[in-house]
Structure formats: structure tokens, C-alpha cells
Amino acid sequence: MTSPTEKHVLLVDDDASFRSSLAALLRREGWTPSEAGSLAEARTRLAQARPDLVILDLDLPDGHGLDLRLAEDVPVDTPFVVVSGSAEAESARQALRAGAEDYLVKPLDPGRLQAVLHGLEQAAGLREQVSDLRAALRRSGRFGQLVGSSDSMQKVYDLIERVAPTAAPVLITGESGTGKEVVAATLHEMSKRRDEAFVAINCGAIPETLIESRLFGHEKGAFTGADRRQPGVFEQADGGTLFLDEIGEMPPELQVRLLRVLETKMFQRVGGTATLRADVRLIAATNRDPEESIRAGRLREDLYHRLSVFPIHLPPLRERRSDIPLLVTHFAESLPKDGPGRRTITREALAVFAAHHWPGNVRELRNAVQRAYILSPERLDEATARSTVTSSSASAAAPLPTPASNGSVQAHAAATPSLPVLSAAEVDGESLRVPLPCTWGQVEQIVIEGMLRHCGGNKRKTARDLGISVKTLYARLRDYEAAANQEAPA
């Protein structure tokens, strides 16, 4: 570490004469420079002393300059200034989006260098205040859009802080419902692209025939029904962040094309010939074991290695039970305020929630809290929590979807108190008759097919109103069709 009064700057450029002249200018400004001609040499310098500033070229002999941001020896709030050979505005924008605080242009203008150094010193106090505020929020269990103060989540926060300011691809792994999209959104909010678009899609929820067009867009007449030009998510996320959830569900042939886009940063719309530039920060996620997906042929190994420059694994909720009371309180506070007044949550209720297994993780907990909140007349007590947790456990294998506010499903208890049985349901006035006795799976099928009829066969609207993904809806409908075919007489 440098002394409190010494200002240490690390210069990383493969042009020795440029480094020498820049070092001389920096000494006049009161800085103590050290030099490196490559990323490898820079990492050696970092192990010897942590700099207060890094000035580097993006194109180094052994890699991209801003990859140095990922080095563990660099504090996350260390400012980076990029040296560019071009004075074009686009070059500056790309440098800033890649994680730099500012940029310099060759040949170096001493006045511009002074202005950059002065600006960094002015911003240092603000960076320190932001860092202190973020640390205080972390101690209270809040980090971006994430909630949790457990050791396992603190490790996740450390990784996010490290990689967010960079342009490095990130692969998020974790069970379904652990909050992978929330992590992606937090990464975006903490990046230099925060003012640009954040676009998220679920690769498993898009039919194979449409996913290429959804990713890259299409030209008018590219296929039947393409009556106009349509931009894809790479264009929609230009300058921002693109989140591809369930990346392993993407067809293998499209994985090849995605890999090529990541390497060249160029693509073409379906049916088009014009080459477009892809200026996006890519974050991908999967709820499967990537190594297992590679062995099964679902995920290309070369794409996996390209995406997993910086992996982040989200722990399941059962491995961070200490976060459950904080999450319950957070979800209760975030519920719409247009219903009955605020309810208190008893300690006994929190203990019930904390003791549950939660196979559906944070998503299941959030839905359970919302259900318990609605059922609670004045306070969310132990009895209501136990009833909610029992219902959640009973529906874990075949969850009963709850429609959005424009439709409702009314369930009534039957002879077995631990397993509610639906006696009747109503979707915007359309009565759904449920024969008794029946299984939860049969109830689910009746509700899904009833909502599909109500929505005129529109599967996206059906999924949205039921509160499930389009992928889940398609999977359920395929299961129902297969079961019907098996029951049909030969």
C-alpha cells in the first residue's frame, strides 16, 4: 500500500517511449508512477503495491486492458483511465462503457491530462461517500436489488462489486427462483451502462422457430408473417446490458452464432445483408450444472468458456436461512399499499418461514408472503404462516398458478386440512367446474385450460395472467396433450 500522502499511478502500455513521457508529466503533477508493458507485468506490479490510479491502453499484447479491473489486488473503487489512439467520440463512449472513468488520446495533451487528474481528485470524495453508503447498506442486508446479510450473500456481493464496473461477460448459476435476473439487474445498475437499456429474455420460453429473430431481429419478408422490419434484443440493448436467462435451452446451432457475435461484436438480422455492431454487455444464466449440460450436449463448451469469464453462483435459500426474516419483511413492505392497512409480522411467524425448506427458493417465499399477507386480517401470525407454508409445500410439485388482478381463483378447504381442494374457480366471471375428488395436477390443468380459453388462445397473455413463464405454459400443454394421446383408444 502507498503512504497516505503518496499518490501512486500504474501506467500500462506496450509503447515504452509513450510510458516514459507520460511518467514524466505525472511526476510534475505530484504522482509516483510505476510502469508495465503488458497485463502480466501489470499484475506483478499490483502484487507489489496497490495504485490510486491506473492509466492503460486497451489493446495490450496479452489481452484487453480493462481485464485488469478483475485483478484481486485492485480495490474495486480504483479509477481507470484509458489511453486511445483515436479522438473519435465513439472510441470514448466505448472506453467509458467498458468501465473506464475517463480517457486520454495519443499524442498526449498535457492540459487534457491535468484536467483528467483534477476531475478524478474532485470525484474521489464522492466515490468515498458512495462506497461508505454501499457498505452501510450491505451491513443492513441490502445490496442493489438484492436482500440478504448472510456470509454466502456477502460473497456474492463481493463478486458483483468486482465485476460490475467492467465489460466482462458474466455467467450466473443457481437453482430456479434464487434471483439470477435480480443479480443481472444489479450488475447493470452498478455498471457504467446504468443509464442505457437493460434487456432480459428467457431463452427457454421462446419457440425454437422464433428465437433467432428475437435475438438478432429480422427484415421484412424474411419469413412468413414478417410484414415489417423488427429489431432484435441485441439492437434493443445497444450500449446497455443484455441478460440471456436459461442459456442452455438455446438450440445448439444458435449457440454457434451467439459465440461468433460475442467474438466479432457483429451480427446480421434474419433475412438481411447489412452488418450491425453489437455494443452490449452480456450476462447469461442457467439453473442447470453447466458441466453436466456440456456433457449432455445442451451447452457448447466453447460458448460456456466465453461466457464464464466471471462466474457467479447464487446459493439456494435453504443454505442462507438467516436471510429469510429479512426477505419476509422486505416482501411485505413492497406489497401494494392499496389494500388493507399495514400488518405486523410476529416473531413466531418469521420462525415458521425460516424453518421451511423452500424448494422454489426466493420466488416461492415471495409468493408465500404475499398469500399470507392477504389472508392476515390484522397481523401475520404463526397460524397464518403455518397454513401458508403447508399450502406452499403441497403445491411445490405441481404449483397452482394464481392469476393476476384481472382474474381470481378461489380455493376452499376439503376434508384433509393440510391439502386444500378446489371446489370451484372463477376467471373473470367464467365458472370452472372441478370434479371432486381430484389431484392438484388436475386442478392446475383445469385452471390453465380455462384461462387459455378466456384469453382466446393467446399463450403469452395466459402465462402473464397466471403468473407463470411462457416456457412453463408450453411444457404443461405438451404434458396434457401427451397424456390425452396415451388415454385415447388405439
NORMO-V742412 format. One record per backbone hydrogen bond with DSSP energy under -1.0 kcal/mol. NH is the residue of the N-H (numbers start at 1). CO is the residue of the C=O. If there is no record, write none. Layout:
nh->NH co->CO
nh->NH co->CO
This chain:
nh->9 co->32
nh->10 co->53
nh->11 co->34
nh->12 co->55
nh->13 co->36
nh->19 co->15
nh->20 co->16
nh->21 co->17
nh->22 co->18
nh->23 co->19
nh->24 co->20
nh->25 co->21
nh->26 co->22
nh->27 co->23
nh->28 co->24
nh->30 co->27
nh->31 co->26
nh->32 co->7
nh->34 co->9
nh->36 co->11
nh->42 co->38
nh->43 co->39
nh->44 co->40
nh->45 co->41
nh->46 co->42
nh->47 co->43
nh->49 co->45
nh->52 co->8
nh->53 co->8
nh->54 co->79
nh->55 co->10
nh->56 co->81
nh->57 co->12
nh->60 co->63
nh->63 co->60
nh->65 co->58
nh->67 co->64
nh->68 co->65
nh->69 co->66
nh->70 co->67
nh->71 co->68
nh->74 co->71
nh->78 co->75
nh->81 co->54
nh->82 co->102
nh->83 co->56
nh->84 co->104
nh->92 co->88
nh->93 co->89
nh->94 co->90
nh->95 co->91
nh->96 co->92
nh->97 co->93
nh->98 co->94
nh->99 co->96
nh->100 co->95
nh->101 co->80
nh->102 co->80
nh->104 co->82
nh->106 co->84
nh->113 co->109
nh->114 co->110
nh->115 co->111
nh->116 co->112
nh->117 co->113
nh->118 co->114
nh->119 co->115
nh->120 co->116
nh->121 co->117
nh->122 co->118
nh->123 co->119
nh->124 co->120
nh->127 co->123
nh->128 co->124
nh->129 co->125
nh->130 co->126
nh->131 co->127
nh->132 co->128
nh->133 co->129
nh->134 co->130
nh->135 co->131
nh->136 co->132
nh->137 co->133
nh->138 co->134
nh->139 co->135
nh->140 co->136
nh->141 co->138
nh->142 co->137
nh->143 co->146
nh->146 co->143
nh->148 co->141
nh->154 co->150
nh->155 co->151
nh->156 co->152
nh->157 co->153
nh->158 co->154
nh->159 co->155
nh->160 co->156
nh->161 co->157
nh->162 co->158
nh->163 co->159
nh->164 co->160
nh->166 co->163
nh->170 co->282
nh->171 co->310
nh->172 co->284
nh->173 co->312
nh->174 co->286
nh->178 co->175
nh->183 co->179
nh->184 co->180
nh->185 co->181
nh->186 co->182
nh->187 co->183
nh->188 co->184
nh->189 co->185
nh->190 co->186
nh->191 co->188
nh->194 co->191
nh->196 co->193
nh->199 co->241
nh->201 co->243
nh->203 co->245
nh->205 co->202
nh->210 co->207
nh->211 co->207
nh->214 co->210
nh->215 co->211
nh->216 co->212
nh->217 co->213
nh->218 co->230
nh->219 co->270
nh->221 co->226
nh->222 co->219
nh->226 co->223
nh->227 co->225
nh->230 co->218
nh->233 co->214
nh->234 co->215
nh->236 co->232
nh->237 co->233
nh->238 co->235
nh->239 co->279
nh->240 co->237
nh->241 co->197
nh->242 co->281
nh->243 co->199
nh->244 co->283
nh->245 co->201
nh->247 co->285
nh->249 co->246
nh->250 co->247
nh->255 co->251
nh->256 co->252
nh->257 co->253
nh->258 co->254
nh->259 co->255
nh->260 co->256
nh->261 co->257
nh->262 co->258
nh->263 co->259
nh->264 co->260
nh->265 co->261
nh->267 co->276
nh->270 co->217
nh->272 co->269
nh->276 co->267
nh->278 co->265
nh->280 co->278
nh->281 co->240
nh->283 co->242
nh->284 co->170
nh->285 co->244
nh->286 co->172
nh->293 co->289
nh->294 co->290
nh->295 co->291
nh->296 co->292
nh->297 co->294
nh->298 co->293
nh->299 co->293
nh->304 co->300
nh->305 co->301
nh->306 co->302
nh->307 co->303
nh->308 co->304
nh->312 co->171
nh->314 co->173
nh->319 co->316
nh->320 co->317
nh->323 co->320
nh->324 co->321
nh->327 co->323
nh->328 co->324
nh->329 co->325
nh->330 co->326
nh->331 co->327
nh->332 co->328
nh->333 co->329
nh->334 co->330
nh->346 co->380
nh->350 co->346
nh->351 co->347
nh->352 co->348
nh->353 co->349
nh->354 co->350
nh->355 co->351
nh->361 co->358
nh->363 co->177
nh->364 co->360
nh->365 co->361
nh->366 co->362
nh->367 co->363
nh->368 co->364
nh->369 co->365
nh->370 co->366
nh->371 co->367
nh->372 co->368
nh->373 co->369
nh->374 co->370
nh->375 co->371
nh->376 co->372
nh->380 co->344
nh->381 co->379
nh->385 co->381
nh->386 co->382
nh->387 co->383
nh->388 co->384
nh->389 co->385
nh->390 co->386
nh->391 co->387
nh->392 co->388
nh->393 co->389
nh->394 co->390
nh->395 co->391
nh->404 co->465
nh->407 co->404
nh->419 co->416
nh->421 co->412
nh->425 co->432
nh->427 co->430
nh->430 co->427
nh->432 co->425
nh->443 co->439
nh->444 co->440
nh->445 co->441
nh->446 co->442
nh->447 co->443
nh->448 co->444
nh->449 co->445
nh->450 co->446
nh->451 co->447
nh->452 co->448
nh->453 co->449
nh->454 co->450
nh->455 co->451
nh->456 co->453
nh->457 co->452
nh->458 co->455
nh->462 co->458
nh->463 co->459
nh->464 co->460
nh->465 co->461
nh->466 co->462
nh->467 co->463
nh->468 co->463
nh->473 co->469
nh->474 co->470
nh->475 co->471
nh->476 co->472
nh->477 co->473
nh->478 co->474
nh->479 co->475
nh->480 co->476
nh->481 co->477
nh->482 co->478
nh->483 co->479
nh->484 co->480
nh->485 co->481
nh->486 co->482
nh->487 co->483
nh->488 co->484
